[in-house]
Amino acid sequence: MNRTTLSTNGFTLIELLVVIAIIAILAAILFPVFAQAREKARQTSCLSNMRQLGIALDMYASDYDERLFFFGHGVDPSRANPAVPLGATAANRWWNQILPYTRNDKDLIVCPSDSRRLPNPADNKPRSYVANRAAENLTLAQVEFPASVIVVTEKADPFDDSWFEPPKNYYPKTNTPPTNIPVMAFDRHIGGANCMFFDGHAKWMGKGTLTADPCGLPYSGVDLMRRYPIPPTPGRPDRTPWHINCPN
């Protein structure tokens, strides 16, 4: 009696489940790697923006006797004219002061990782970066450590236009909705943020480094605000409680 041995080319159910499990494990391992690689590319693009803005800032200062860009606040007085608030217009916003030195490339003020960017009502330009108000109307000679103080960095709160000390990021803000949103995006890029400094160079800095000192020294410009204060608007309460907790 002859027996015929039957062979099958298909997978058994167990084999199929094993293959699916292996694919799922590989996907769980690789997808975060791919996501991190994409974010690293966006971080590099953002850092390139910062470097070009740093070159533009240096060119601007060279044309204006080493004086840094003018920052027009909507309510508070300016160092340029402390007697009256000059108002925030499209012309005196920091980005419009230095963009002409970049062929007015408005894409330079947009970070590809920023999902919260909103157009500024002054000129309808989406913007991902925020300026250090401590820089407003100062000369480079007045900045003792230009390579250590941040002048432009990542913007988190789409409604807040000025930044000069990390403690401003830590306390609730109720004057502009939404509340409790930091002004600076400390961890937009893999646990850190891109920063451009007074001397024009730019680099990535970790959140731990940026927030290590509760008074925001040396990166924030708090010392510059103390050395070259901007008078508060009469009748307006002081909204900078870092004076209370930080040493003079």
URLINCOR-V13958 format. One record per pair of residues at least 12 apart in sequence whose ideal C-beta (glycine too) atoms are under 8 Angstrom apart, sorted by the first residue. I is the first residue (numbers start at 1). J is the second residue. D is the distance in whole Angstrom. If there is no record, write none. Layout:
I,J,D + I,J,D
This chain:
36,190,7 + 39,113,7 + 39,189,7 + 39,190,6 + 40,190,7 + 42,111,7 + 42,112,4 + 42,113,5 + 42,189,7 + 43,113,7 + 43,189,4 + 43,190,7 + 43,194,7 + 43,204,7 + 45,111,8 + 45,112,5 + 46,111,4 + 46,112,6 + 46,113,6 + 46,128,8 + 46,154,8 + 46,189,7 + 46,194,5 + 47,194,5 + 47,202,6 + 47,203,7 + 47,204,6 + 49,107,8 + 49,108,5 + 49,109,7 + 49,110,8 + 49,111,7 + 49,129,8 + 50,129,8 + 50,152,7 + 50,194,5 + 50,195,7 + 50,196,4 + 50,202,4 + 51,196,7 + 51,201,8 + 51,202,5 + 52,102,6 + 52,105,8 + 52,108,6 + 53,98,6 + 53,102,7 + 53,108,6 + 53,109,7 + 53,129,8 + 53,152,6 + 53,196,6 + 53,202,8 + 54,152,8 + 54,196,5 + 54,197,7 + 54,200,4 + 54,201,6 + 54,202,5 + 55,101,8 + 55,102,8 + 55,200,6 + 56,98,4 + 56,99,7 + 56,101,4 + 56,102,5 + 57,69,7 + 57,98,5 + 57,151,7 + 57,152,8 + 57,196,8 + 57,200,6 + 58,199,8 + 58,200,4 + 59,98,8 + 59,101,4 + 60,97,6 + 60,98,5 + 60,101,6 + 61,140,6 + 65,139,7 + 66,139,5 + 66,140,5 + 66,141,6 + 67,137,7 + 67,138,7 + 67,139,5 + 67,140,8 + 68,135,5 + 68,136,7 + 68,137,7 + 68,138,5 + 68,139,7 + 68,140,7 + 68,151,7 + 68,198,8 + 69,94,5 + 69,97,4 + 69,98,6 + 69,131,8 + 69,135,7 + 69,136,7 + 70,92,5 + 70,94,8 + 70,97,6 + 70,136,7 + 70,137,6 + 71,92,7 + 71,93,8 + 71,94,5 + 71,131,6 + 71,133,6 + 71,135,7 + 71,136,4 + 71,137,7 + 71,162,7 + 72,86,5 + 72,87,6 + 72,88,5 + 72,89,6 + 72,91,8 + 72,92,3 + 72,93,7 + 73,85,6 + 73,86,8 + 73,87,8 + 73,88,6 + 73,133,7 + 73,162,7 + 74,87,6 + 74,88,4 + 74,161,8 + 75,233,6 + 75,236,7 + 76,230,6 + 76,232,7 + 76,233,5 + 76,236,8 + 77,230,6 + 77,231,6 + 77,232,8 + 77,233,6 + 78,136,7 + 78,137,6 + 78,230,7 + 79,136,6 + 79,137,4 + 79,138,7 + 79,228,7 + 79,230,6 + 80,136,8 + 80,137,5 + 82,230,7 + 82,231,5 + 85,233,6 + 88,122,6 + 88,161,7 + 89,122,6 + 90,122,4 + 90,123,4 + 93,120,7 + 93,122,6 + 93,123,7 + 93,161,8 + 94,131,4 + 94,152,8 + 95,109,5 + 95,125,7 + 95,127,6 + 95,129,8 + 95,131,8 + 96,123,7 + 106,125,5 + 106,126,8 + 109,125,7 + 109,126,8 + 109,127,5 + 109,128,6 + 109,129,6 + 110,126,5 + 110,127,7 + 110,128,5 + 111,128,4 + 111,129,7 + 111,154,7 + 111,188,7 + 111,194,8 + 113,188,6 + 113,189,6 + 114,128,4 + 114,154,8 + 114,155,7 + 114,185,7 + 114,188,7 + 116,156,7 + 116,158,5 + 117,155,8 + 117,158,7 + 118,158,4 + 118,159,8 + 120,161,7 + 127,155,7 + 128,154,7 + 128,155,6 + 129,152,5 + 129,153,7 + 129,154,7 + 129,155,5 + 130,152,7 + 130,153,6 + 130,154,7 + 130,155,4 + 130,160,7 + 130,161,7 + 130,162,7 + 130,163,5 + 130,183,6 + 130,184,7 + 131,151,7 + 131,152,6 + 131,161,8 + 131,162,7 + 131,163,7 + 132,149,7 + 132,150,6 + 132,151,5 + 132,152,7 + 132,153,7 + 132,163,6 + 132,164,5 + 132,220,7 + 132,221,5 + 133,162,4 + 133,163,7 + 133,164,4 + 133,221,8 + 133,225,8 + 133,230,8 + 134,149,7 + 134,164,4 + 134,220,8 + 134,221,3 + 134,222,8 + 134,224,4 + 134,225,5 + 134,228,8 + 135,151,5 + 135,198,7 + 135,221,7 + 135,224,8 + 136,230,7 + 138,224,7 + 138,228,6 + 140,198,7 + 142,224,8 + 142,227,8 + 142,228,6 + 143,198,5 + 143,224,7 + 145,218,7 + 146,197,7 + 146,198,4 + 146,199,4 + 147,197,6 + 147,198,7 + 147,199,5 + 147,201,7 + 148,197,7 + 148,218,5 + 148,219,7 + 149,197,6 + 149,198,5 + 149,218,7 + 149,219,6 + 149,220,8 + 149,221,5 + 149,224,7 + 150,195,5 + 150,196,7 + 150,197,6 + 150,219,5 + 150,220,7 + 150,221,7 + 151,196,6 + 151,197,6 + 151,198,5 + 151,221,8 + 152,195,8 + 152,196,4 + 153,184,6 + 153,185,8 + 153,193,6 + 153,194,7 + 153,195,5 + 153,196,7 + 154,184,6 + 154,185,4 + 154,186,8 + 154,188,5 + 154,189,8 + 154,193,4 + 154,194,6 + 154,195,8 + 155,183,7 + 155,184,7 + 155,185,6 + 156,169,8 + 156,181,6 + 156,182,5 + 156,183,6 + 156,184,6 + 156,185,4 + 156,186,8 + 156,188,8 + 157,173,8 + 157,176,8 + 157,181,4 + 157,182,6 + 157,183,5 + 159,176,4 + 159,177,7 + 159,178,8 + 159,181,8 + 160,173,7 + 160,176,6 + 160,181,8 + 160,183,5 + 162,183,8 + 163,183,5 + 163,184,6 + 164,220,6 + 164,221,5 + 164,222,7 + 164,224,8 + 164,225,6 + 165,215,7 + 165,216,5 + 165,220,5 + 165,221,7 + 165,222,5 + 165,225,7 + 165,240,7 + 165,242,5 + 166,184,7 + 166,210,7 + 166,211,6 + 166,214,8 + 166,215,8 + 166,216,4 + 166,219,8 + 166,220,5 + 167,214,7 + 167,215,7 + 167,216,6 + 167,240,8 + 167,241,7 + 167,242,4 + 167,245,7 + 167,246,8 + 168,183,6 + 168,240,7 + 168,242,7 + 169,182,4 + 169,183,5 + 169,184,5 + 169,186,7 + 170,182,8 + 171,241,6 + 175,239,8 + 184,210,8 + 186,207,4 + 186,210,6 + 186,211,6 + 187,207,5 + 189,204,6 + 191,206,6 + 191,207,6 + 192,204,5 + 192,205,5 + 192,206,4 + 192,207,6 + 192,209,8 + 192,210,8 + 193,205,6 + 193,207,7 + 193,210,7 + 195,210,8 + 195,219,7 + 205,219,8 + 214,245,7 + 214,246,7 + 215,242,6 + 215,245,7 + 215,246,4 + 215,247,7 + 216,242,7 + 222,242,7 + 222,246,7 + 226,248,7
